[in-house]
Amino acid sequence: MLDLDLLPEEYAVSRLPAGSALPASLSSGPNNKTVISVTWAPDELSIICPTDRVPPGAIAEAAWRCLRVVGPLDLALTGVLASLAVPLANARVNIVAFSTYDTDYILVPQVRLSEAIATLTAAGHRVAA
């Protein structure tokens, strides 16, 4: 059983072209209630952030909600994401997952949030909204 927190903001998954610099809109980092994930890859700069922080010119898909696994988690733990992803997949709720050193996060579509929370609760997890 995992404890999860529902973050208060709506999130977006966005993309900028490969080689892009960190946008100025993200240079101040997150506040104490949000998370921002920036991944530079050979083909893109991928950014997960609150919708009001999406960089200008980015391709973005919005209306996601973010669930944070209460951590910190030991890096040796196995199956954390699977324990979330499998029940949601069985309920046909799509996710975007990402991790930090301390914990894991999953994004679920805003329109499926109630269903996602019910599914995770039925799987034995606790979700604090």
Sequence and secondary structure as in RCSB ss.txt:
>XXXX:A:sequence
MLDLDLLPEEYAVSRLPAGSALPASLSSGPNNKTVISVTWAPDELSIICPTDRVPPGAIAEAAWRCLRVVGPLDL
ALTGVLASLAVPLANARVNIVAFSTYDTDYILVPQVRLSEAIATLTAAGHRVAA
>XXXX:A:secstr
  EEEEEEEEEEEEEEETT    GGGTT   TT   EEEEETTEEEEEEEGGG  TT EEEEEEEEEEE S   T
T  SHHHHHHHHHHHTT   EEEE SS EEEEEEGGGHHHHHHHHHHTT EEE 
